[in-house]
Amino acid sequence: MAMQAAEIEQLIRQGLPDAEVRIEDLRGDGDHYAAYVRSAAFKGKTRVQQHQMVYAALQGRMGGELHALMLHTSVPE
């Protein structure tokens, strides 16, 4: 079963409480999403480490309930 955008957003916010999160359904099929995540917790981290933090917040759902997620991470200015 595919995940809803609101559920993805909620999990990311739980894992990264200070994050600004925007989820976009790329195909309108509830299966391919883009996540735009901005968090001070990313400061000093590589892009790979930032993405790992988001994946950790998703609690193992990547590749199962969540089929495809394009990540865009950034640090607030």
N, CA, C, O and CB atoms as a CASP TS submission, in Angstrom:
PFRMAT TS
TARGET T0000
AUTHOR 0000-0000-0000
METHOD Language model
MODEL 1
PARENT N/A
ATOM      1  N   MET     1       0.841  -1.180   0.000  1.00  0.00           N
ATOM      2  CA  MET     1       0.000   0.000   0.000  1.00  0.00           C
ATOM      3  C   MET     1       0.887   1.244   0.000  1.00  0.00           C
ATOM      4  O   MET     1       1.861   1.315   0.748  1.00  0.00           O
ATOM      5  CB  MET     1      -0.957  -0.002   1.219  1.00  0.00           C
ATOM      6  N   ALA     2       0.556   2.202  -0.821  1.00  0.00           N
ATOM      7  CA  ALA     2       1.325   3.440  -0.935  1.00  0.00           C
ATOM      8  C   ALA     2       1.077   4.341   0.275  1.00  0.00           C
ATOM      9  O   ALA     2       0.046   4.250   0.942  1.00  0.00           O
ATOM     10  CB  ALA     2       0.962   4.182  -2.237  1.00  0.00           C
ATOM     11  N   MET     3       2.047   5.206   0.534  1.00  0.00           N
ATOM     12  CA  MET     3       1.923   6.158   1.637  1.00  0.00           C
ATOM     13  C   MET     3       1.295   7.456   1.138  1.00  0.00           C
ATOM     14  O   MET     3       1.444   7.823  -0.027  1.00  0.00           O
ATOM     15  CB  MET     3       3.302   6.437   2.278  1.00  0.00           C
ATOM     16  N   GLN     4       0.607   8.128   2.017  1.00  0.00           N
ATOM     17  CA  GLN     4       0.035   9.435   1.712  1.00  0.00           C
ATOM     18  C   GLN     4       1.084  10.513   2.006  1.00  0.00           C
ATOM     19  O   GLN     4       1.936  10.338   2.877  1.00  0.00           O
ATOM     20  CB  GLN     4      -1.272   9.683   2.539  1.00  0.00           C
ATOM     21  N   ALA     5       1.013  11.619   1.277  1.00  0.00           N
ATOM     22  CA  ALA     5       1.956  12.713   1.463  1.00  0.00           C
ATOM     23  C   ALA     5       1.951  13.220   2.904  1.00  0.00           C
ATOM     24  O   ALA     5       3.010  13.523   3.454  1.00  0.00           O
ATOM     25  CB  ALA     5       1.631  13.852   0.508  1.00  0.00           C
ATOM     26  N   ALA     6       0.792  13.314   3.509  1.00  0.00           N
ATOM     27  CA  ALA     6       0.688  13.805   4.889  1.00  0.00           C
ATOM     28  C   ALA     6       1.420  12.883   5.864  1.00  0.00           C
ATOM     29  O   ALA     6       2.002  13.351   6.842  1.00  0.00           O
ATOM     30  CB  ALA     6      -0.786  13.935   5.300  1.00  0.00           C
ATOM     31  N   GLU     7       1.392  11.593   5.604  1.00  0.00           N
ATOM     32  CA  GLU     7       2.081  10.645   6.479  1.00  0.00           C
ATOM     33  C   GLU     7       3.600  10.792   6.348  1.00  0.00           C
ATOM     34  O   GLU     7       4.326  10.728   7.339  1.00  0.00           O
ATOM     35  CB  GLU     7       1.653   9.200   6.149  1.00  0.00           C
ATOM     36  N   ILE     8       4.064  10.987   5.122  1.00  0.00           N
ATOM     37  CA  ILE     8       5.496  11.194   4.890  1.00  0.00           C
ATOM     38  C   ILE     8       5.944  12.464   5.627  1.00  0.00           C
ATOM     39  O   ILE     8       6.957  12.462   6.326  1.00  0.00           O
ATOM     40  CB  ILE     8       5.808  11.300   3.354  1.00  0.00           C
ATOM     41  N   GLU     9       5.189  13.527   5.463  1.00  0.00           N
ATOM     42  CA  GLU     9       5.502  14.793   6.124  1.00  0.00           C
ATOM     43  C   GLU     9       5.529  14.627   7.641  1.00  0.00           C
ATOM     44  O   GLU     9       6.437  15.132   8.302  1.00  0.00           O
ATOM     45  CB  GLU     9       4.483  15.868   5.728  1.00  0.00           C
ATOM     46  N   GLN    10       4.561  13.940   8.187  1.00  0.00           N
ATOM     47  CA  GLN    10       4.470  13.736   9.632  1.00  0.00           C
ATOM     48  C   GLN    10       5.690  12.977  10.159  1.00  0.00           C
ATOM     49  O   GLN    10       6.260  13.354  11.183  1.00  0.00           O
ATOM     50  CB  GLN    10       3.181  12.977   9.982  1.00  0.00           C
ATOM     51  N   LEU    11       6.086  11.918   9.471  1.00  0.00           N
ATOM     52  CA  LEU    11       7.244  11.141   9.910  1.00  0.00           C
ATOM     53  C   LEU    11       8.520  11.978   9.884  1.00  0.00           C
ATOM     54  O   LEU    11       9.336  11.903  10.802  1.00  0.00           O
ATOM     55  CB  LEU    11       7.413   9.903   9.033  1.00  0.00           C
ATOM     56  N   ILE    12       8.690  12.771   8.832  1.00  0.00           N
ATOM     57  CA  ILE    12       9.884  13.612   8.741  1.00  0.00           C
ATOM     58  C   ILE    12       9.877  14.649   9.856  1.00  0.00           C
ATOM     59  O   ILE    12      10.913  14.897  10.474  1.00  0.00           O
ATOM     60  CB  ILE    12       9.964  14.304   7.361  1.00  0.00           C
ATOM     61  N   ARG    13       8.729  15.256  10.119  1.00  0.00           N
ATOM     62  CA  ARG    13       8.632  16.257  11.196  1.00  0.00           C
ATOM     63  C   ARG    13       8.883  15.632  12.574  1.00  0.00           C
ATOM     64  O   ARG    13       9.453  16.279  13.453  1.00  0.00           O
ATOM     65  CB  ARG    13       7.246  16.927  11.174  1.00  0.00           C
ATOM     66  N   GLN    14       8.467  14.403  12.761  1.00  0.00           N
ATOM     67  CA  GLN    14       8.730  13.722  14.033  1.00  0.00           C
ATOM     68  C   GLN    14      10.226  13.461  14.207  1.00  0.00           C
ATOM     69  O   GLN    14      10.770  13.616  15.300  1.00  0.00           O
ATOM     70  CB  GLN    14       7.945  12.395  14.108  1.00  0.00           C
ATOM     71  N   GLY    15      10.877  13.065  13.126  1.00  0.00           N
ATOM     72  CA  GLY    15      12.309  12.759  13.181  1.00  0.00           C
ATOM     73  C   GLY    15      13.192  13.990  13.199  1.00  0.00           C
ATOM     74  O   GLY    15      14.290  13.968  13.756  1.00  0.00           O
ATOM     75  N   LEU    16      12.709  15.069  12.586  1.00  0.00           N
ATOM     76  CA  LEU    16      13.444  16.333  12.519  1.00  0.00           C
ATOM     77  C   LEU    16      12.483  17.449  12.924  1.00  0.00           C
ATOM     78  O   LEU    16      11.945  18.142  12.061  1.00  0.00           O
ATOM     79  CB  LEU    16      14.040  16.584  11.077  1.00  0.00           C
ATOM     80  N   PRO    17      12.264  17.629  14.221  1.00  0.00           N
ATOM     81  CA  PRO    17      11.215  18.534  14.705  1.00  0.00           C
ATOM     82  C   PRO    17      11.303  19.986  14.231  1.00  0.00           C
ATOM     83  O   PRO    17      10.281  20.667  14.144  1.00  0.00           O
ATOM     84  CB  PRO    17      11.231  18.527  16.170  1.00  0.00           C
ATOM     85  N   ASP    18      12.513  20.468  13.924  1.00  0.00           N
ATOM     86  CA  ASP    18      12.642  21.863  13.490  1.00  0.00           C
ATOM     87  C   ASP    18      12.468  22.024  11.972  1.00  0.00           C
ATOM     88  O   ASP    18      12.520  23.141  11.457  1.00  0.00           O
ATOM     89  CB  ASP    18      14.002  22.410  13.910  1.00  0.00           C
ATOM     90  N   ALA    19      12.267  20.934  11.274  1.00  0.00           N
ATOM     91  CA  ALA    19      12.286  20.957   9.807  1.00  0.00           C
ATOM     92  C   ALA    19      11.090  21.659   9.188  1.00  0.00           C
ATOM     93  O   ALA    19       9.961  21.572   9.671  1.00  0.00           O
ATOM     94  CB  ALA    19      12.351  19.562   9.285  1.00  0.00           C
ATOM     95  N   GLU    20      11.382  22.355   8.105  1.00  0.00           N
ATOM     96  CA  GLU    20      10.343  22.841   7.193  1.00  0.00           C
ATOM     97  C   GLU    20      10.233  21.752   6.134  1.00  0.00           C
ATOM     98  O   GLU    20      11.234  21.381   5.520  1.00  0.00           O
ATOM     99  CB  GLU    20      10.691  24.289   6.558  1.00  0.00           C
ATOM    100  N   VAL    21       9.039  21.241   5.916  1.00  0.00           N
ATOM    101  CA  VAL    21       8.851  20.104   5.015  1.00  0.00           C
ATOM    102  C   VAL    21       7.761  20.413   3.996  1.00  0.00           C
ATOM    103  O   VAL    21       6.688  20.910   4.339  1.00  0.00           O
ATOM    104  CB  VAL    21       8.496  18.830   5.809  1.00  0.00           C
ATOM    105  N   ARG    22       8.059  20.109   2.747  1.00  0.00           N
ATOM    106  CA  ARG    22       7.046  20.197   1.687  1.00  0.00           C
ATOM    107  C   ARG    22       7.134  18.914   0.873  1.00  0.00           C
ATOM    108  O   ARG    22       8.216  18.527   0.433  1.00  0.00           O
ATOM    109  CB  ARG    22       7.256  21.475   0.773  1.00  0.00           C
ATOM    110  N   ILE    23       6.012  18.264   0.676  1.00  0.00           N
ATOM    111  CA  ILE    23       5.953  17.021  -0.089  1.00  0.00           C
ATOM    112  C   ILE    23       5.167  17.276  -1.366  1.00  0.00           C
ATOM    113  O   ILE    23       4.111  17.908  -1.344  1.00  0.00           O
ATOM    114  CB  ILE    23       5.305  15.870   0.745  1.00  0.00           C
ATOM    115  N   GLU    24       5.691  16.782  -2.468  1.00  0.00           N
ATOM    116  CA  GLU    24       5.033  16.938  -3.767  1.00  0.00           C
ATOM    117  C   GLU    24       4.832  15.561  -4.394  1.00  0.00           C
ATOM    118  O   GLU    24       5.775  14.777  -4.492  1.00  0.00           O
ATOM    119  CB  GLU    24       5.868  17.860  -4.713  1.00  0.00           C
ATOM    120  N   ASP    25       3.611  15.271  -4.815  1.00  0.00           N
ATOM    121  CA  ASP    25       3.308  14.022  -5.519  1.00  0.00           C
ATOM    122  C   ASP    25       3.674  14.243  -6.981  1.00  0.00           C
ATOM    123  O   ASP    25       2.986  14.981  -7.687  1.00  0.00           O
ATOM    124  CB  ASP    25       1.784  13.602  -5.355  1.00  0.00           C
ATOM    125  N   LEU    26       4.744  13.614  -7.438  1.00  0.00           N
ATOM    126  CA  LEU    26       5.300  13.903  -8.758  1.00  0.00           C
ATOM    127  C   LEU    26       4.449  13.426  -9.924  1.00  0.00           C
ATOM    128  O   LEU    26       4.445  14.052 -10.984  1.00  0.00           O
ATOM    129  CB  LEU    26       6.641  13.293  -8.867  1.00  0.00           C
ATOM    130  N   ARG    27       3.727  12.324  -9.742  1.00  0.00           N
ATOM    131  CA  ARG    27       2.950  11.768 -10.850  1.00  0.00           C
ATOM    132  C   ARG    27       1.458  11.734 -10.579  1.00  0.00           C
ATOM    133  O   ARG    27       0.670  11.348 -11.442  1.00  0.00           O
ATOM    134  CB  ARG    27       3.425  10.384 -11.158  1.00  0.00           C
ATOM    135  N   GLY    28       1.071  12.139  -9.375  1.00  0.00           N
ATOM    136  CA  GLY    28      -0.338  12.080  -9.021  1.00  0.00           C
ATOM    137  C   GLY    28      -0.821  10.678  -8.727  1.00  0.00           C
ATOM    138  O   GLY    28      -2.024  10.424  -8.675  1.00  0.00           O
ATOM    139  N   ASP    29       0.130   9.758  -8.531  1.00  0.00           N
ATOM    140  CA  ASP    29      -0.239   8.360  -8.306  1.00  0.00           C
ATOM    141  C   ASP    29      -0.065   7.911  -6.859  1.00  0.00           C
ATOM    142  O   ASP    29      -0.315   6.748  -6.540  1.00  0.00           O
ATOM    143  CB  ASP    29       0.577   7.474  -9.200  1.00  0.00           C
ATOM    144  N   GLY    30       0.366   8.828  -5.968  1.00  0.00           N
ATOM    145  CA  GLY    30       0.570   8.467  -4.574  1.00  0.00           C
ATOM    146  C   GLY    30       1.724   7.505  -4.367  1.00  0.00           C
ATOM    147  O   GLY    30       1.806   6.852  -3.326  1.00  0.00           O
ATOM    148  N   ASP    31       2.615   7.408  -5.339  1.00  0.00           N
ATOM    149  CA  ASP    31       3.703   6.442  -5.270  1.00  0.00           C
ATOM    150  C   ASP    31       5.074   7.062  -5.547  1.00  0.00           C
ATOM    151  O   ASP    31       6.101   6.469  -5.216  1.00  0.00           O
ATOM    152  CB  ASP    31       3.449   5.328  -6.246  1.00  0.00           C
ATOM    153  N   HIS    32       5.093   8.245  -6.149  1.00  0.00           N
ATOM    154  CA  HIS    32       6.347   8.913  -6.504  1.00  0.00           C
ATOM    155  C   HIS    32       6.312  10.335  -5.959  1.00  0.00           C
ATOM    156  O   HIS    32       5.540  11.175  -6.423  1.00  0.00           O
ATOM    157  CB  HIS    32       6.572   8.915  -8.055  1.00  0.00           C
ATOM    158  N   TYR    33       7.159  10.592  -4.965  1.00  0.00           N
ATOM    159  CA  TYR    33       7.137  11.874  -4.277  1.00  0.00           C
ATOM    160  C   TYR    33       8.481  12.582  -4.346  1.00  0.00           C
ATOM    161  O   TYR    33       9.520  11.967  -4.583  1.00  0.00           O
ATOM    162  CB  TYR    33       6.734  11.680  -2.835  1.00  0.00           C
ATOM    163  N   ALA    34       8.432  13.887  -4.135  1.00  0.00           N
ATOM    164  CA  ALA    34       9.620  14.696  -3.875  1.00  0.00           C
ATOM    165  C   ALA    34       9.413  15.302  -2.495  1.00  0.00           C
ATOM    166  O   ALA    34       8.314  15.741  -2.156  1.00  0.00           O
ATOM    167  CB  ALA    34       9.848  15.813  -4.989  1.00  0.00           C
ATOM    168  N   ALA    35      10.479  15.322  -1.705  1.00  0.00           N
ATOM    169  CA  ALA    35      10.429  15.934  -0.379  1.00  0.00           C
ATOM    170  C   ALA    35      11.461  17.046  -0.328  1.00  0.00           C
ATOM    171  O   ALA    35      12.632  16.844  -0.652  1.00  0.00           O
ATOM    172  CB  ALA    35      10.685  14.882   0.747  1.00  0.00           C
ATOM    173  N   TYR    36      11.013  18.210   0.078  1.00  0.00           N
ATOM    174  CA  TYR    36      11.879  19.370   0.261  1.00  0.00           C
ATOM    175  C   TYR    36      11.974  19.592   1.765  1.00  0.00           C
ATOM    176  O   TYR    36      10.990  19.945   2.416  1.00  0.00           O
ATOM    177  CB  TYR    36      11.327  20.659  -0.497  1.00  0.00           C
ATOM    178  N   VAL    37      13.171  19.379   2.309  1.00  0.00           N
ATOM    179  CA  VAL    37      13.347  19.409   3.761  1.00  0.00           C
ATOM    180  C   VAL    37      14.467  20.395   4.101  1.00  0.00           C
ATOM    181  O   VAL    37      15.596  20.269   3.626  1.00  0.00           O
ATOM    182  CB  VAL    37      13.670  17.980   4.321  1.00  0.00           C
ATOM    183  N   ARG    38      14.125  21.375   4.932  1.00  0.00           N
ATOM    184  CA  ARG    38      15.106  22.357   5.398  1.00  0.00           C
ATOM    185  C   ARG    38      15.179  22.230   6.915  1.00  0.00           C
ATOM    186  O   ARG    38      14.162  22.310   7.603  1.00  0.00           O
ATOM    187  CB  ARG    38      14.720  23.831   4.959  1.00  0.00           C
ATOM    188  N   SER    39      16.400  22.028   7.432  1.00  0.00           N
ATOM    189  CA  SER    39      16.561  21.835   8.867  1.00  0.00           C
ATOM    190  C   SER    39      17.931  22.318   9.324  1.00  0.00           C
ATOM    191  O   SER    39      18.932  22.102   8.641  1.00  0.00           O
ATOM    192  CB  SER    39      16.366  20.362   9.236  1.00  0.00           C
ATOM    193  N   ALA    40      17.971  22.971  10.481  1.00  0.00           N
ATOM    194  CA  ALA    40      19.236  23.379  11.080  1.00  0.00           C
ATOM    195  C   ALA    40      20.058  22.158  11.484  1.00  0.00           C
ATOM    196  O   ALA    40      21.280  22.245  11.607  1.00  0.00           O
ATOM    197  CB  ALA    40      18.987  24.282  12.298  1.00  0.00           C
ATOM    198  N   ALA    41      19.395  21.023  11.691  1.00  0.00           N
ATOM    199  CA  ALA    41      20.093  19.785  12.059  1.00  0.00           C
ATOM    200  C   ALA    41      21.034  19.319  10.951  1.00  0.00           C
ATOM    201  O   ALA    41      21.929  18.513  11.205  1.00  0.00           O
ATOM    202  CB  ALA    41      19.081  18.682  12.379  1.00  0.00           C
ATOM    203  N   PHE    42      20.846  19.809   9.736  1.00  0.00           N
ATOM    204  CA  PHE    42      21.694  19.424   8.610  1.00  0.00           C
ATOM    205  C   PHE    42      23.017  20.192   8.582  1.00  0.00           C
ATOM    206  O   PHE    42      23.925  19.828   7.835  1.00  0.00           O
ATOM    207  CB  PHE    42      20.951  19.645   7.309  1.00  0.00           C
ATOM    208  N   LYS    43      23.134  21.243   9.381  1.00  0.00           N
ATOM    209  CA  LYS    43      24.330  22.084   9.346  1.00  0.00           C
ATOM    210  C   LYS    43      25.580  21.244   9.617  1.00  0.00           C
ATOM    211  O   LYS    43      25.636  20.476  10.577  1.00  0.00           O
ATOM    212  CB  LYS    43      24.218  23.231  10.379  1.00  0.00           C
ATOM    213  N   GLY    44      26.582  21.410   8.742  1.00  0.00           N
ATOM    214  CA  GLY    44      27.841  20.688   8.874  1.00  0.00           C
ATOM    215  C   GLY    44      27.811  19.262   8.370  1.00  0.00           C
ATOM    216  O   GLY    44      28.824  18.565   8.420  1.00  0.00           O
ATOM    217  N   LYS    45      26.663  18.816   7.884  1.00  0.00           N
ATOM    218  CA  LYS    45      26.515  17.450   7.373  1.00  0.00           C
ATOM    219  C   LYS    45      26.649  17.448   5.849  1.00  0.00           C
ATOM    220  O   LYS    45      26.288  18.418   5.182  1.00  0.00           O
ATOM    221  CB  LYS    45      25.147  16.845   7.799  1.00  0.00           C
ATOM    222  N   THR    46      27.171  16.349   5.313  1.00  0.00           N
ATOM    223  CA  THR    46      27.222  16.200   3.860  1.00  0.00           C
ATOM    224  C   THR    46      25.807  15.943   3.340  1.00  0.00           C
ATOM    225  O   THR    46      24.900  15.639   4.115  1.00  0.00           O
ATOM    226  CB  THR    46      28.189  15.041   3.446  1.00  0.00           C
ATOM    227  N   ARG    47      25.632  16.065   2.059  1.00  0.00           N
ATOM    228  CA  ARG    47      24.321  15.798   1.457  1.00  0.00           C
ATOM    229  C   ARG    47      23.896  14.360   1.752  1.00  0.00           C
ATOM    230  O   ARG    47      22.728  14.109   2.051  1.00  0.00           O
ATOM    231  CB  ARG    47      24.355  16.050  -0.077  1.00  0.00           C
ATOM    232  N   VAL    48      24.827  13.421   1.671  1.00  0.00           N
ATOM    233  CA  VAL    48      24.512  12.015   1.953  1.00  0.00           C
ATOM    234  C   VAL    48      24.047  11.866   3.399  1.00  0.00           C
ATOM    235  O   VAL    48      23.067  11.168   3.658  1.00  0.00           O
ATOM    236  CB  VAL    48      25.745  11.107   1.686  1.00  0.00           C
ATOM    237  N   GLN    49      24.725  12.504   4.336  1.00  0.00           N
ATOM    238  CA  GLN    49      24.330  12.427   5.741  1.00  0.00           C
ATOM    239  C   GLN    49      22.951  13.053   5.965  1.00  0.00           C
ATOM    240  O   GLN    49      22.154  12.547   6.754  1.00  0.00           O
ATOM    241  CB  GLN    49      25.375  13.123   6.625  1.00  0.00           C
ATOM    242  N   GLN    50      22.679  14.151   5.269  1.00  0.00           N
ATOM    243  CA  GLN    50      21.360  14.788   5.369  1.00  0.00           C
ATOM    244  C   GLN    50      20.269  13.833   4.895  1.00  0.00           C
ATOM    245  O   GLN    50      19.231  13.691   5.540  1.00  0.00           O
ATOM    246  CB  GLN    50      21.321  16.093   4.544  1.00  0.00           C
ATOM    247  N   HIS    51      20.513  13.193   3.778  1.00  0.00           N
ATOM    248  CA  HIS    51      19.530  12.249   3.234  1.00  0.00           C
ATOM    249  C   HIS    51      19.363  11.054   4.164  1.00  0.00           C
ATOM    250  O   HIS    51      18.250  10.559   4.346  1.00  0.00           O
ATOM    251  CB  HIS    51      19.952  11.774   1.828  1.00  0.00           C
ATOM    252  N   GLN    52      20.452  10.591   4.750  1.00  0.00           N
ATOM    253  CA  GLN    52      20.359   9.471   5.704  1.00  0.00           C
ATOM    254  C   GLN    52      19.500   9.855   6.905  1.00  0.00           C
ATOM    255  O   GLN    52      18.770   9.019   7.436  1.00  0.00           O
ATOM    256  CB  GLN    52      21.768   9.039   6.177  1.00  0.00           C
ATOM    257  N   MET    53      19.582  11.101   7.333  1.00  0.00           N
ATOM    258  CA  MET    53      18.766  11.575   8.454  1.00  0.00           C
ATOM    259  C   MET    53      17.278  11.536   8.093  1.00  0.00           C
ATOM    260  O   MET    53      16.444  11.164   8.918  1.00  0.00           O
ATOM    261  CB  MET    53      19.182  13.009   8.856  1.00  0.00           C
ATOM    262  N   VAL    54      16.953  11.920   6.863  1.00  0.00           N
ATOM    263  CA  VAL    54      15.558  11.878   6.418  1.00  0.00           C
ATOM    264  C   VAL    54      15.095  10.427   6.311  1.00  0.00           C
ATOM    265  O   VAL    54      13.997  10.093   6.755  1.00  0.00           O
ATOM    266  CB  VAL    54      15.389  12.607   5.054  1.00  0.00           C
ATOM    267  N   TYR    55      15.925   9.563   5.725  1.00  0.00           N
ATOM    268  CA  TYR    55      15.558   8.148   5.623  1.00  0.00           C
ATOM    269  C   TYR    55      15.345   7.538   7.007  1.00  0.00           C
ATOM    270  O   TYR    55      14.429   6.738   7.193  1.00  0.00           O
ATOM    271  CB  TYR    55      16.640   7.365   4.863  1.00  0.00           C
ATOM    272  N   ALA    56      16.178   7.905   7.974  1.00  0.00           N
ATOM    273  CA  ALA    56      16.008   7.400   9.339  1.00  0.00           C
ATOM    274  C   ALA    56      14.665   7.846   9.905  1.00  0.00           C
ATOM    275  O   ALA    56      13.999   7.080  10.603  1.00  0.00           O
ATOM    276  CB  ALA    56      17.159   7.885  10.248  1.00  0.00           C
ATOM    277  N   ALA    57      14.263   9.080   9.609  1.00  0.00           N
ATOM    278  CA  ALA    57      12.976   9.589  10.086  1.00  0.00           C
ATOM    279  C   ALA    57      11.811   8.803   9.483  1.00  0.00           C
ATOM    280  O   ALA    57      10.741   8.716  10.085  1.00  0.00           O
ATOM    281  CB  ALA    57      12.836  11.079   9.747  1.00  0.00           C
ATOM    282  N   LEU    58      12.018   8.235   8.305  1.00  0.00           N
ATOM    283  CA  LEU    58      10.962   7.470   7.633  1.00  0.00           C
ATOM    284  C   LEU    58      10.838   6.048   8.182  1.00  0.00           C
ATOM    285  O   LEU    58       9.985   5.282   7.734  1.00  0.00           O
ATOM    286  CB  LEU    58      11.232   7.418   6.134  1.00  0.00           C
ATOM    287  N   GLN    59      11.667   5.703   9.128  1.00  0.00           N
ATOM    288  CA  GLN    59      11.550   4.463   9.896  1.00  0.00           C
ATOM    289  C   GLN    59      11.448   3.200   9.028  1.00  0.00           C
ATOM    290  O   GLN    59      10.592   2.346   9.261  1.00  0.00           O
ATOM    291  CB  GLN    59      10.347   4.547  10.789  1.00  0.00           C
ATOM    292  N   GLY    60      12.317   3.096   8.045  1.00  0.00           N
ATOM    293  CA  GLY    60      12.383   1.875   7.248  1.00  0.00           C
ATOM    294  C   GLY    60      11.312   1.711   6.183  1.00  0.00           C
ATOM    295  O   GLY    60      11.187   0.635   5.599  1.00  0.00           O
ATOM    296  N   ARG    61      10.553   2.735   5.926  1.00  0.00           N
ATOM    297  CA  ARG    61       9.472   2.611   4.931  1.00  0.00           C
ATOM    298  C   ARG    61       9.952   2.770   3.481  1.00  0.00           C
ATOM    299  O   ARG    61       9.239   2.397   2.550  1.00  0.00           O
ATOM    300  CB  ARG    61       8.400   3.646   5.216  1.00  0.00           C
ATOM    301  N   MET    62      11.157   3.323   3.287  1.00  0.00           N
ATOM    302  CA  MET    62      11.685   3.461   1.926  1.00  0.00           C
ATOM    303  C   MET    62      11.866   2.086   1.304  1.00  0.00           C
ATOM    304  O   MET    62      12.387   1.168   1.936  1.00  0.00           O
ATOM    305  CB  MET    62      13.027   4.235   1.926  1.00  0.00           C
ATOM    306  N   GLY    63      11.431   1.957   0.063  1.00  0.00           N
ATOM    307  CA  GLY    63      11.558   0.688  -0.645  1.00  0.00           C
ATOM    308  C   GLY    63      10.431  -0.277  -0.363  1.00  0.00           C
ATOM    309  O   GLY    63      10.324  -1.315  -1.017  1.00  0.00           O
ATOM    310  N   GLY    64       9.589   0.048   0.599  1.00  0.00           N
ATOM    311  CA  GLY    64       8.432  -0.784   0.911  1.00  0.00           C
ATOM    312  C   GLY    64       7.176   0.006   0.634  1.00  0.00           C
ATOM    313  O   GLY    64       6.724   0.103  -0.507  1.00  0.00           O
ATOM    314  N   GLU    65       6.613   0.572   1.695  1.00  0.00           N
ATOM    315  CA  GLU    65       5.409   1.406   1.551  1.00  0.00           C
ATOM    316  C   GLU    65       5.676   2.640   0.692  1.00  0.00           C
ATOM    317  O   GLU    65       4.800   3.119  -0.028  1.00  0.00           O
ATOM    318  CB  GLU    65       4.895   1.838   2.931  1.00  0.00           C
ATOM    319  N   LEU    66       6.899   3.139   0.784  1.00  0.00           N
ATOM    320  CA  LEU    66       7.281   4.337   0.033  1.00  0.00           C
ATOM    321  C   LEU    66       8.202   3.908  -1.101  1.00  0.00           C
ATOM    322  O   LEU    66       9.362   3.559  -0.882  1.00  0.00           O
ATOM    323  CB  LEU    66       7.980   5.401   0.958  1.00  0.00           C
ATOM    324  N   HIS    67       7.669   3.940  -2.307  1.00  0.00           N
ATOM    325  CA  HIS    67       8.386   3.401  -3.462  1.00  0.00           C
ATOM    326  C   HIS    67       9.491   4.332  -3.958  1.00  0.00           C
ATOM    327  O   HIS    67      10.624   3.889  -4.145  1.00  0.00           O
ATOM    328  CB  HIS    67       7.413   3.130  -4.587  1.00  0.00           C
ATOM    329  N   ALA    68       9.186   5.604  -4.172  1.00  0.00           N
ATOM    330  CA  ALA    68      10.156   6.520  -4.761  1.00  0.00           C
ATOM    331  C   ALA    68      10.064   7.887  -4.091  1.00  0.00           C
ATOM    332  O   ALA    68       8.986   8.471  -3.983  1.00  0.00           O
ATOM    333  CB  ALA    68       9.931   6.647  -6.279  1.00  0.00           C
ATOM    334  N   LEU    69      11.223   8.389  -3.642  1.00  0.00           N
ATOM    335  CA  LEU    69      11.266   9.687  -2.992  1.00  0.00           C
ATOM    336  C   LEU    69      12.506  10.432  -3.457  1.00  0.00           C
ATOM    337  O   LEU    69      13.631   9.995  -3.210  1.00  0.00           O
ATOM    338  CB  LEU    69      11.253   9.540  -1.452  1.00  0.00           C
ATOM    339  N   MET    70      12.298  11.552  -4.126  1.00  0.00           N
ATOM    340  CA  MET    70      13.387  12.426  -4.531  1.00  0.00           C
ATOM    341  C   MET    70      13.578  13.439  -3.406  1.00  0.00           C
ATOM    342  O   MET    70      12.644  14.157  -3.048  1.00  0.00           O
ATOM    343  CB  MET    70      13.089  13.133  -5.916  1.00  0.00           C
ATOM    344  N   LEU    71      14.778  13.498  -2.854  1.00  0.00           N
ATOM    345  CA  LEU    71      15.037  14.381  -1.727  1.00  0.00           C
ATOM    346  C   LEU    71      15.790  15.650  -2.120  1.00  0.00           C
ATOM    347  O   LEU    71      16.730  15.614  -2.915  1.00  0.00           O
ATOM    348  CB  LEU    71      15.814  13.642  -0.678  1.00  0.00           C
ATOM    349  N   HIS    72      15.363  16.750  -1.555  1.00  0.00           N
ATOM    350  CA  HIS    72      16.045  18.029  -1.672  1.00  0.00           C
ATOM    351  C   HIS    72      16.212  18.525  -0.235  1.00  0.00           C
ATOM    352  O   HIS    72      15.232  18.879   0.421  1.00  0.00           O
ATOM    353  CB  HIS    72      15.238  19.069  -2.588  1.00  0.00           C
ATOM    354  N   THR    73      17.446  18.549   0.248  1.00  0.00           N
ATOM    355  CA  THR    73      17.672  18.984   1.620  1.00  0.00           C
ATOM    356  C   THR    73      18.486  20.268   1.628  1.00  0.00           C
ATOM    357  O   THR    73      19.282  20.519   0.723  1.00  0.00           O
ATOM    358  CB  THR    73      18.385  17.887   2.433  1.00  0.00           C
ATOM    359  N   SER    74      18.275  21.081   2.667  1.00  0.00           N
ATOM    360  CA  SER    74      19.024  22.325   2.798  1.00  0.00           C
ATOM    361  C   SER    74      19.045  22.779   4.250  1.00  0.00           C
ATOM    362  O   SER    74      18.285  22.300   5.092  1.00  0.00           O
ATOM    363  CB  SER    74      18.420  23.419   1.904  1.00  0.00           C
ATOM    364  N   VAL    75      19.943  23.720   4.511  1.00  0.00           N
ATOM    365  CA  VAL    75      20.092  24.323   5.832  1.00  0.00           C
ATOM    366  C   VAL    75      19.532  25.736   5.757  1.00  0.00           C
ATOM    367  O   VAL    75      19.796  26.441   4.783  1.00  0.00           O
ATOM    368  CB  VAL    75      21.594  24.327   6.304  1.00  0.00           C
ATOM    369  N   PRO    76      18.764  26.174   6.759  1.00  0.00           N
ATOM    370  CA  PRO    76      18.257  27.548   6.748  1.00  0.00           C
ATOM    371  C   PRO    76      19.422  28.547   6.724  1.00  0.00           C
ATOM    372  O   PRO    76      20.482  28.300   7.300  1.00  0.00           O
ATOM    373  CB  PRO    76      17.352  27.803   7.982  1.00  0.00           C
ATOM    374  N   GLU    77      19.206  29.651   6.063  1.00  0.00           N
ATOM    375  CA  GLU    77      20.250  30.678   5.990  1.00  0.00           C
ATOM    376  C   GLU    77      20.287  31.507   7.235  1.00  0.00           C
ATOM    377  O   GLU    77      21.107  32.419   7.346  1.00  0.00           O
ATOM    378  CB  GLU    77      20.044  31.574   4.794  1.00  0.00           C
TER
END
